[in-house]
């Protein structure tokens, strides 16, 4: 047979594994997201442009993760609140652990946040110091002055060298320009017309396919101001600016007289700026530009950094709280499992308990507890099996005790009743079950018996100290002529009792009613006495009668009338007494020699009517009235013995009705009644008289031989009835008839078994 607890255990373990896996995957995801956010924060902090570009993404990802964590925390708080409201076991411990872990994670995070907030706020303010701003402006001014100086010097040199080209033809200009490159320290020189046509070039311009030409504005400036200077290449970034940065000067040349309408020409000279100067100038300019930009966005930058720091704090705190709850649950789960298991075991539930599969001490403890519970369950099953066997044995023993004809009583050390079987109640004719816990001597009608039993046990306990007997046995007489007025016994009882001790200082009393055995032995003894007495008495009776009659014959007519009268009277007395003695001897003989009953189907109503007809002719006797049940079936009996029973009962009833009443009233007729007791399968024969009834002493010994209330009775009538009833397997009951507390007669009943269909 499968245990439902064992069947549910794999599913519970599978669910536990799924929960652990979900928690593990969720923790790894949160750790990965946190590492990505930390990396992005580090990269964005080192690179302002990257930070500004990815700030929105970083912010929203932080907000999303924080929202997920906050939702998880809210769900956990809801579950904890629900557990607290339901008063589930271990809820307070789980809340306490979660609060401890959350506080441990939140307090350091809050401290770090406060310090970081102050640090970031003050650090950003220090970036925009007045001295730094002045130094940047001074650097910019220095760079401009230096560039202006270099540009002025180079312009003066070019203007001084320009007259050398006034009279040079266009064909020879290139040679002169090459010389001028070395002379001016320029990188290239060129002659341009006002229309933007290159006339000649020298230096690097000679190898360029499309050299840069000046703009129209620059031509106009040079014509009007006699010189135009500008710096190129500083707008480019990186190393290209350092290589291409140069000063360019455009100077007009005097018109030569070689043509009629000569077109105006201009000398363009270029000189590269020093690399260090360009790099420093660019660095100062870039720093100043960034400084100004950040100075303008100071508050926004501060909010950006503080917002990122706050989101990071929320992310860390929420993750810490959630991990605190999860870890607290993992730590508390074995304890709660143990506590719940202990409460279940305390309540008697020894079904298989859950066990943690971890390798730590708590997991081992839960497994040990589950093993212990399984062992307790096995032990309890063994005990229950043993108890079931004990209960079965006890039930069998109780069944045996309930069906024993003998009485069994268990007494306490002071003689108090602990238990009694139905046999004891039947024999002692007292409701012993209603007196459990009371002394046996305290039961009404059993005072003498209880005291005698207690005395026997007292003597037995003393005797055990000397030679250790295992039991005692004693015969008790209950009821009878010496019984108290309110004795519960309707007849004399002879009880043989046997006593022994039980574990726990209890006493066992076993007894049986041997009244029938004693009565049978007494009847057998009386029968033997009657047989011998009849034999011894009957032998001299006939000679006495014959001698008296012979004496009368011999002396008749030889005596005087007075003597003859005396003789006749004496002889008649002798003969009458001898006849009476013969009748008594015959009764003794009949009681002693009562033959075995031959049981056959008998119509009891017809037999009663036959017997009643014999009493109708005797008008002087008390009349007999019949009340016969027409539904009575045939009974199993001996017709001759049943006829004798009816005769004996009718004679006793008529004799009792002739006895005078205490109030002088006249007795009515004797009633002979039959009843069909279908539920019991018996026919009851009852004889009711209206005499003075029986005394209590006679009622208790009515069926013993030679117990009678009649002056001339032998006391064998009811004894013969009892003996015949025993032969028929019937029971004889005798009682007084009481109406309104007054005895109005006696009743003797005899129940006879009916003939079964298989016996008919």
C-alpha positions in Angstrom: 0.0 0.0 0.0 1.5 3.3 -1.1 2.0 6.1 1.5 0.6 9.4 0.2 3.4 11.3 2.0 6.0 9.2 0.1 4.2 9.7 -3.2 4.1 13.5 -2.7 7.8 13.7 -1.7 9.3 13.6 -5.2 7.0 16.3 -6.5 7.9 18.6 -3.6 11.6 18.0 -4.2 11.1 18.7 -7.9 9.4 22.0 -7.1 12.2 22.9 -4.7 14.8 22.2 -7.4 12.8 24.4 -9.8 12.7 27.2 -7.3 16.4 27.0 -6.7 17.2 27.0 -10.4 14.9 30.0 -10.9 16.6 31.9 -8.1 20.1 31.0 -9.5 19.2 32.1 -13.0 17.7 35.3 -11.7 20.7 36.1 -9.6 23.1 35.4 -12.5 21.0 37.7 -14.8 21.0 40.5 -12.2 24.8 40.1 -11.7 25.4 40.2 -15.5 23.2 43.3 -15.8 25.0 45.0 -12.9 28.4 44.2 -14.4 27.3 45.7 -17.7 25.9 48.8 -16.0 29.1 49.2 -14.0 31.3 48.8 -17.2 29.1 51.4 -19.0 29.4 53.8 -16.0 33.2 53.4 -15.9 33.5 54.0 -19.7 31.2 56.9 -19.7 32.9 58.5 -16.8 36.3 58.4 -18.6 34.8 59.6 -21.9 32.5 62.6 -21.6 31.2 62.3 -25.1 30.5 58.6 -24.7 28.9 59.4 -21.3 26.7 62.1 -22.8 25.7 59.9 -25.7 24.9 56.8 -23.6 23.5 58.6 -20.5 19.9 58.2 -21.5 20.3 54.5 -22.3 22.2 54.1 -19.0 19.6 55.9 -17.1 16.6 54.0 -18.5 18.3 50.6 -18.1 19.1 51.5 -14.5 15.4 52.6 -14.0 14.1 49.4 -15.6 16.3 47.2 -13.5 15.5 49.2 -10.4 11.8 48.8 -11.2 12.1 45.1 -11.6 14.0 44.8 -8.3 11.4 47.0 -6.6 8.6 44.9 -8.0 10.4 41.8 -6.7 10.8 43.4 -3.3 7.1 44.4 -3.2 6.1 40.9 -4.1 8.3 39.4 -1.4 6.9 41.9 1.1 3.4 41.0 0.1 4.1 37.3 0.6 5.7 38.0 4.0 2.7 40.1 5.0 0.3 37.4 3.9 2.2 34.8 5.8 2.1 36.9 8.9 -1.6 37.5 8.6 -2.2 33.8 8.1 0.0 33.1 11.1 2.0 30.5 9.3 4.7 28.9 11.2 8.2 30.5 10.8 6.9 33.8 9.3 8.4 36.0 12.1 11.7 34.3 11.8 11.8 34.8 8.0 10.8 38.5 8.4 13.5 39.0 11.0 16.2 37.4 8.8 15.1 39.5 5.8 15.2 42.6 7.9 18.6 41.8 9.3 20.1 41.1 5.8 18.4 44.2 4.3 19.7 46.4 7.0 23.2 45.0 6.6 23.1 45.8 2.9 21.3 49.1 3.1 23.3 50.8 5.9 26.7 50.5 4.2 25.2 51.5 0.9 23.6 54.6 2.4 26.9 55.6 4.0 28.8 55.2 0.7 26.1 57.1 -1.1 26.3 60.1 1.3 30.1 60.2 1.0 30.0 59.8 -2.8 27.4 62.5 -3.1 29.5 64.9 -1.2 32.6 63.9 -3.1 30.9 64.3 -6.5 29.3 67.6 -5.6 32.6 69.1 -4.3 34.7 67.6 -7.1 32.6 69.1 -9.9 32.7 72.5 -8.2 36.5 72.3 -8.0 36.7 71.7 -11.8 35.5 75.3 -12.4 38.0 77.2 -10.2 38.7 81.0 -11.2 42.5 80.4 -11.4 42.0 77.6 -13.9 39.8 79.7 -16.0 42.3 82.6 -15.9 45.2 80.3 -16.8 43.3 79.0 -19.8 42.5 82.5 -21.0 46.2 83.6 -20.5 47.3 80.6 -22.5 44.9 81.5 -25.2 46.1 85.1 -25.3 49.7 83.9 -25.3 49.1 81.7 -28.3 47.3 84.4 -30.2 50.1 86.9 -29.5 52.7 84.4 -30.6 50.9 83.6 -33.8 50.3 87.3 -34.5 54.0 88.0 -33.9 55.1 85.3 -36.3 52.6 86.4 -38.8 53.8 90.1 -38.7 57.4 89.1 -38.9 56.8 86.9 -41.9 54.6 89.5 -43.6 57.4 92.1 -43.2 59.9 89.7 -44.8 57.6 89.0 -47.7 56.9 92.7 -48.3 60.7 93.4 -48.2 61.4 90.6 -50.7 58.5 91.4 -53.1 60.3 94.2 -55.1 62.7 91.5 -56.3 60.0 90.2 -58.6 58.7 93.5 -60.0 60.9 93.4 -63.2 61.1 89.6 -63.5 59.3 88.1 -66.4 56.8 85.3 -65.9 59.2 82.8 -67.5 62.0 83.5 -65.1 59.8 83.9 -62.1 60.1 80.3 -61.0 63.9 80.5 -60.5 63.6 83.7 -58.5 60.8 82.1 -56.4 63.0 79.2 -55.5 65.7 81.5 -54.3 63.1 83.4 -52.3 62.0 80.2 -50.6 65.4 79.8 -49.1 65.6 83.5 -48.4 62.3 83.7 -46.5 62.5 80.3 -44.9 59.1 79.6 -46.5 57.7 76.3 -47.5 56.5 77.5 -50.9 56.0 80.7 -52.9 53.8 81.5 -55.9 52.7 84.4 -58.1 49.0 84.7 -58.7 47.1 87.1 -60.9 44.0 88.9 -59.6 41.9 86.6 -61.7 43.2 83.6 -59.8 45.7 82.4 -62.4 48.9 80.8 -61.2 51.8 82.5 -62.9 54.8 80.7 -61.3 55.6 78.8 -58.1 58.4 77.6 -56.0 58.9 75.2 -53.2 56.2 72.6 -52.4 53.7 74.4 -54.7 55.6 73.2 -57.8 54.7 69.5 -57.1 51.1 70.2 -56.2 48.6 69.6 -59.1 46.1 72.1 -57.7 47.6 74.5 -55.2 45.4 76.4 -52.9 44.6 79.8 -54.4 43.7 82.9 -52.3 40.1 84.0 -52.2 38.8 87.2 -53.8 38.5 88.8 -50.4 42.1 88.1 -49.7 43.1 89.6 -53.1 41.1 92.7 -52.2 42.5 93.0 -48.7 46.1 92.7 -50.1 45.4 95.3 -52.8 43.9 97.7 -50.3 46.2 97.2 -47.4 49.3 96.3 -49.4 49.5 93.0 -47.6 47.2 90.2 -46.3 48.3 87.6 -43.8 46.3 84.6 -42.4 46.9 81.3 -40.6 45.6 78.0 -42.0 45.3 74.5 -40.7 44.5 75.2 -37.0 40.9 74.2 -37.4 41.8 70.6 -38.1 42.2 68.1 -35.3 44.9 65.8 -34.3 48.2 65.4 -36.0 47.0 66.8 -39.3 46.7 70.3 -37.7 50.3 70.1 -36.5 51.5 69.2 -40.0 49.4 71.6 -42.1 49.3 74.6 -39.9 51.0 77.5 -41.7 51.2 81.3 -42.1 50.3 82.6 -45.5 51.0 86.2 -46.7 49.7 87.7 -49.9 51.6 90.9 -51.1 50.8 92.8 -54.4 53.6 93.3 -56.9 54.4 96.5 -58.9 53.3 96.4 -62.5 56.1 95.8 -65.0 56.3 97.7 -68.3 56.6 94.7 -70.5 52.9 94.7 -71.5 50.3 97.2 -72.6 47.7 96.4 -70.1 49.5 94.2 -67.6 47.2 92.3 -65.1 48.0 92.9 -61.4 50.1 90.2 -59.8 50.4 89.0 -56.2 53.2 87.2 -54.3 51.8 84.4 -52.1 54.3 83.0 -49.5 53.6 80.2 -47.0 55.5 79.3 -43.9 54.9 76.3 -41.7 54.2 76.9 -38.0 56.3 75.1 -35.4 54.7 71.8 -34.3 55.1 72.4 -30.6 53.5 75.8 -30.9 50.6 74.4 -32.9 50.1 71.5 -30.5 50.1 73.7 -27.4 47.8 76.2 -29.0 45.4 73.5 -30.0 45.5 71.9 -26.5 44.9 75.2 -24.8 42.1 76.1 -27.2 40.4 72.6 -26.7 40.8 72.8 -23.0 39.3 76.2 -22.9 36.4 75.3 -25.1 35.6 72.2 -23.0 36.0 74.2 -19.9 33.5 76.8 -21.1 31.1 74.1 -22.2 31.2 72.3 -18.9 31.0 75.5 -17.0 27.8 76.4 -18.9 26.4 72.8 -18.2 27.8 72.6 -14.6 24.4 72.0 -12.9 23.3 69.6 -15.6 26.5 67.7 -15.2 26.2 67.6 -11.5 22.6 66.3 -11.8 23.8 63.7 -14.3 26.5 62.3 -12.1 24.4 62.4 -8.9 21.4 60.8 -10.8 23.6 58.0 -12.0 25.0 57.6 -8.5 21.5 57.5 -7.1 20.4 54.9 -9.6 23.4 52.9 -8.9 22.6 53.1 -5.2 19.0 52.0 -5.8 20.2 49.2 -8.0 22.7 48.0 -5.3 20.2 48.5 -2.4 17.3 46.8 -4.2 19.6 43.9 -5.2 20.9 43.7 -1.7 17.4 43.6 -0.2 16.2 41.1 -2.7 19.2 38.9 -2.2 18.8 39.4 1.5 15.3 38.0 1.3 16.3 35.2 -1.0 19.3 34.3 1.1 17.3 34.7 4.3 14.7 32.4 2.9 17.4 29.9 1.9 18.9 30.1 5.4 15.5 30.0 7.2 14.0 27.3 5.0 15.9 24.4 6.7 15.1 25.9 10.1 11.4 26.3 9.2 11.4 22.8 7.7 12.8 21.4 11.0 10.5 23.5 13.1 7.4 22.5 11.1 8.5 18.9 11.2 9.0 19.1 15.0 5.5 20.5 15.5 4.0 17.8 13.3 5.9 15.1 15.2 4.7 16.7 18.5 1.1 16.5 17.1 1.6 12.8 16.3 2.1 13.2 12.5 5.0 10.9 11.5 4.5 11.0 7.8 7.7 11.3 5.7 9.3 14.7 6.1 11.0 16.9 3.6 14.8 17.1 3.6 17.2 19.6 2.1 19.6 18.3 -0.5 22.4 20.7 0.4 25.8 19.6 1.7 25.9 22.0 4.6 25.2 21.2 8.2 21.5 22.4 8.0 20.8 20.2 5.1 22.4 17.3 6.9 20.3 18.1 10.0 17.1 18.0 8.0 18.1 14.7 6.5 18.9 13.3 9.9 15.5 14.6 11.2 13.7 13.0 8.2 15.5 9.7 8.9 14.7 9.9 12.6 11.0 10.6 11.8 11.0 7.6 9.4 12.4 5.4 12.2 9.8 6.8 14.6 7.1 6.0 12.1 8.4 2.5 11.7 8.6 2.1 15.5 5.1 3.5 15.9 3.8 1.1 13.2 5.5 -1.8 15.1 4.0 -0.6 18.3 0.5 -0.2 16.7 0.9 -3.7 15.3 1.8 -4.9 18.7 -1.0 -2.9 20.3 -3.4 -4.3 17.7 -2.3 -7.8 18.6 -2.7 -6.9 22.3 -6.2 -5.4 21.6 -7.1 -8.5 19.7 -5.9 -10.7 22.5 -7.7 -8.5 25.0 -10.9 -8.6 22.9 -10.6 -12.4 22.7 -10.0 -12.5 26.5 -12.9 -10.2 27.1 -15.1 -12.4 24.8 -14.0 -15.4 26.7 -14.7 -13.7 30.1 -18.1 -12.4 28.8 -19.1 -15.9 27.8 -17.8 -17.7 30.9 -20.4 -19.1 33.1 -18.0 -18.6 36.0 -17.7 -15.2 37.6 -14.4 -13.2 37.3 -13.7 -10.1 39.4 -10.6 -8.0 39.6 -10.2 -6.2 43.0 -7.9 -3.5 44.1 -5.6 -3.6 47.2 -8.5 -2.3 49.4 -11.1 -4.6 47.9 -12.5 -2.1 45.5 -14.0 -3.4 42.3 -11.9 -2.8 39.2 -13.7 -5.0 36.7 -16.3 -7.8 36.6 -17.6 -10.0 33.8 -21.3 -10.7 33.1 -21.0 -14.1 34.8 -20.2 -12.5 38.1 -23.2 -10.2 37.7 -25.4 -13.2 36.9 -24.2 -15.3 39.8 -24.2 -12.6 42.5 -27.4 -11.1 41.1 -26.1 -7.6 41.6 -25.2 -4.7 39.1 -21.5 -4.9 39.7 -20.7 -2.6 36.7 -22.5 0.3 38.6 -20.2 -0.2 41.6 -16.8 0.0 39.8 -14.3 1.7 42.1 -16.3 0.9 45.2 -15.5 -1.9 47.7 -17.2 -5.2 47.0 -18.4 -5.2 50.6 -20.3 -2.0 49.8 -22.6 -3.6 47.3 -26.0 -4.2 48.7 -26.5 -7.8 49.7 -22.8 -8.7 49.3 -21.5 -7.2 52.6 -20.7 -10.6 54.2 -19.3 -12.0 51.0 -17.0 -9.0 50.3 -15.7 -9.0 53.9 -15.1 -12.8 53.7 -13.2 -12.4 50.4 -11.1 -9.5 51.8 -10.3 -11.6 54.8 -9.2 -14.5 52.6 -6.9 -12.3 50.6 -5.4 -10.8 53.8 -4.7 -14.4 55.1 -3.3 -15.3 51.6 -0.9 -12.3 51.6 0.4 -13.3 55.0 0.8 -16.9 53.9 2.7 -15.8 50.8 5.4 -14.4 53.1 5.9 -17.9 54.6 5.5 -20.6 51.9 4.4 -18.6 48.8 1.1 -20.3 47.8 -0.1 -19.4 44.3 -3.8 -19.2 45.2 -6.5 -19.8 47.8 -9.8 -21.5 47.5 -12.9 -21.4 49.6 -16.6 -22.2 49.5 -19.2 -19.6 50.5 -22.9 -20.0 51.3 -25.0 -17.0 50.1 -28.7 -16.5 50.7 -30.7 -19.3 52.4 -32.4 -19.1 55.8 -29.5 -17.1 57.3 -29.6 -14.4 54.6 -30.4 -10.8 55.6 -33.8 -9.4 55.0 -32.8 -7.4 51.8 -30.7 -10.2 50.2 -30.7 -10.1 46.4 -30.7 -13.9 46.2 -34.0 -15.6 45.5 -32.5 -19.0 46.6 -29.6 -20.3 48.5 -26.3 -20.2 46.6 -23.2 -22.3 47.1 -20.2 -20.6 45.6 -16.7 -22.0 45.3 -14.2 -19.1 44.9 -10.5 -19.1 44.0 -8.2 -16.1 44.5 -4.8 -15.1 43.3 -2.7 -11.9 42.9 -2.1 -10.0 39.7 0.7 -7.6 38.7 0.2 -4.1 40.1 -1.1 -5.4 43.5 -4.4 -6.3 42.0 -6.4 -9.3 43.1 -8.2 -11.9 40.9 -11.3 -13.6 42.2 -12.8 -16.5 40.2 -16.0 -18.2 41.4 -18.8 -20.4 40.2 -22.2 -21.3 41.4 -22.2 -25.0 42.4 -25.7 -24.8 43.9 -27.0 -27.2 41.3 -24.2 -29.6 41.8 -24.7 -29.4 45.6 -28.4 -29.8 45.1 -27.9 -32.8 42.8 -25.5 -34.3 45.2 -27.9 -33.7 48.1 -30.7 -35.1 46.0 -28.6 -38.1 45.2 -27.8 -38.5 48.8 -31.4 -38.2 49.9 -32.4 -40.6 47.2 -29.9 -43.1 48.5 -31.2 -42.5 52.0 -34.7 -42.9 50.9 -34.0 -46.1 49.0 -32.3 -47.6 52.1 -34.9 -46.2 54.4 -37.7 -47.5 52.3 -36.1 -50.9 52.2 -35.5 -51.0 56.0 -39.0 -49.7 56.9 -41.1 -51.6 54.4 -39.8 -55.0 55.5 -41.5 -54.9 59.0 -44.6 -53.1 58.0 -46.3 -56.1 56.4 -45.8 -58.4 59.4 -47.1 -55.7 61.7 -50.2 -55.3 59.7 -50.7 -59.1 59.3 -50.2 -59.6 63.1 -52.7 -56.9 64.0 -55.3 -58.3 61.6 -54.7 -61.9 62.9 -55.0 -60.7 66.4 -58.3 -59.1 65.6 -59.5 -62.3 64.0 -58.5 -64.5 66.9 -60.0 -62.3 69.6 -63.1 -61.3 67.8 -66.3 -62.5 69.7 -64.2 -63.7 72.7 -64.1 -60.3 74.4 -66.7 -58.3 76.1 -68.1 -55.4 74.1 -66.0 -52.8 75.7 -62.8 -54.7 75.2 -63.9 -55.7 71.7 -64.4 -52.0 70.9 -60.9 -51.2 72.2 -59.5 -54.1 70.1 -61.2 -53.0 66.9 -60.0 -49.4 67.4 -56.4 -50.4 68.1 -56.3 -52.7 65.2 -57.7 -50.1 62.9 -55.2 -47.6 64.2 -52.3 -50.0 63.5 -53.5 -50.8 60.0 -54.1 -47.1 59.1 -50.6 -46.1 60.4 -49.0 -49.0 58.5 -50.8 -47.8 55.3 -49.5 -44.3 55.9 -46.0 -45.7 56.5 -46.4 -47.6 53.2 -47.4 -44.5 51.3 -44.4 -42.6 52.8 -42.1 -45.5 51.9 -43.6 -45.5 48.3 -42.9 -41.8 48.0 -39.3 -42.4 49.1 -39.0 -45.2 46.6 -40.5 -43.2 43.8 -38.1 -40.2 44.4 -35.1 -42.5 44.6 -36.1 -44.6 41.6 -37.4 -41.9 39.3 -36.8 -43.3 35.8 -35.1 -41.4 32.9 -37.5 -39.3 30.8 -38.4 -40.5 27.3 -38.9 -37.2 25.4 -41.6 -37.3 22.8 -44.0 -34.8 21.3 -46.7 -34.0 23.8 -49.8 -31.9 23.5 -49.5 -30.0 26.7 -53.0 -28.5 26.6 -54.6 -32.0 26.2 -52.5 -33.4 29.0 -53.6 -30.5 31.3 -57.2 -31.1 30.4 -57.0 -34.8 31.2 -55.5 -34.1 34.6 -58.0 -31.3 35.4 -60.9 -33.8 34.8 -59.7 -35.9 37.8 -60.2 -32.9 40.0 -63.7 -31.9 38.8 -65.4 -34.8 40.8 -63.8 -33.6 44.1 -66.2 -30.8 44.9 -64.8 -30.4 48.4 -61.4 -29.4 47.1 -60.4 -26.0 45.7 -61.7 -25.8 42.1 -59.2 -25.6 39.2 -59.7 -23.1 36.3 -57.9 -23.5 33.0 -56.5 -20.7 30.9 -54.9 -22.4 27.9 -53.2 -20.8 24.9 -54.7 -22.4 21.8 -51.5 -21.5 19.8 -49.2 -23.7 21.9 -47.3 -26.2 19.7 -46.3 -29.7 20.9 -43.6 -29.8 23.5 -40.8 -32.3 24.0 -41.4 -34.3 27.1 -42.4 -37.5 29.0 -46.2 -37.6 29.3 -46.2 -39.6 32.5 -43.6 -37.5 34.3 -45.3 -34.3 33.1 -48.6 -35.7 34.4 -46.9 -36.2 37.8 -45.5 -32.6 37.7 -49.0 -31.3 37.1 -50.5 -33.4 39.9 -47.8 -32.3 42.3 -48.2 -28.6 41.5 -52.1 -28.8 41.7 -52.0 -30.7 45.0 -49.6 -28.1 46.4 -51.7 -25.2 45.1 -54.9 -26.7 46.6 -53.2 -27.4 49.9 -51.9 -23.8 50.0 -55.3 -22.4 49.1 -56.8 -24.4 52.1 -54.4 -22.7 54.5 -56.0 -19.8 56.4 -55.1 -16.2 55.4 -53.9 -13.7 57.9 -57.0 -11.6 57.4 -59.4 -14.6 57.5 -60.4 -14.3 53.8 -61.4 -17.4 51.7 -59.1 -18.4 48.8 -60.3 -18.5 45.2 -59.7 -21.2 42.6 -56.4 -22.5 41.4 -55.4 -21.3 37.9 -53.7 -23.7 35.5 -52.3 -21.6 32.5 -50.3 -22.3 29.4 -48.5 -19.6 27.2 -46.7 -19.9 23.9 -43.5 -17.9 24.1 -42.7 -17.7 20.4 -39.6 -15.4 20.8 -38.0 -18.0 23.1 -39.3 -21.1 21.4 -40.9 -22.4 24.6 -44.3 -23.1 26.2 -44.7 -22.0 29.8 -46.9 -24.0 32.2 -47.9 -22.0 35.3 -49.9 -22.9 38.4 -51.3 -20.0 40.4 -52.9 -20.3 43.8 -54.4 -17.7 46.1 -52.9 -19.0 49.3 -50.7 -17.1 51.8 -47.6 -17.4 49.7 -44.1 -18.6 50.8 -41.8 -17.2 53.3 -38.4 -15.9 52.1 -36.5 -18.7 53.7 -38.7 -21.3 52.0 -38.5 -19.5 48.6 -34.7 -19.8 48.6 -34.8 -23.5 49.5 -38.1 -24.6 48.0 -36.7 -27.2 45.7 -34.5 -29.0 48.3 -35.9 -32.3 49.5 -37.9 -32.4 52.7 -38.4 -28.7 52.8 -42.1 -28.0 53.3 -44.7 -25.7 54.9 -47.4 -28.4 55.2 -47.9 -30.1 58.6 -48.2 -33.6 57.0 -46.1 -33.0 53.9 -42.9 -34.9 53.1 -41.2 -32.0 51.2 -40.6 -34.2 48.1 -43.2 -32.7 45.8 -41.2 -29.7 44.5 -38.0 -31.7 44.6 -39.6 -34.2 42.2 -40.8 -31.4 40.0 -37.3 -29.9 39.9 -35.8 -33.3 39.1 -38.2 -33.9 36.3 -37.7 -30.3 34.9 -34.0 -30.9 34.9 -34.6 -34.1 32.9 -36.6 -32.1 30.4 -34.0 -29.3 30.1 -36.5 -26.9 31.6 -36.4 -24.3 34.3 -38.7 -24.0 37.3 -39.4 -20.6 38.8 -41.3 -20.1 42.1 -42.4 -16.7 43.4 -45.1 -14.9 45.4 -47.8 -12.9 43.7 -47.9 -9.4 45.0 -50.6 -6.9 44.3 -50.3 -3.3 45.7 -47.6 -4.5 48.1 -49.7 -7.4 49.4 -49.1 -11.1 48.8 -52.2 -12.7 47.1 -50.7 -16.1 46.4 -47.9 -18.0 44.8 -46.9 -19.0 41.3 -44.9 -21.9 40.0 -43.8 -21.9 36.3 -42.2 -24.5 34.1 -40.9 -23.6 30.6 -40.7 -26.5 28.2 -39.0 -26.6 24.8 -41.2 -27.1 21.7 -40.7 -29.8 19.1 -38.7 -28.6 16.1 -39.8 -29.6 12.6 -36.7 -31.9 12.3 -37.7 -33.7 15.5 -41.4 -34.1 14.8 
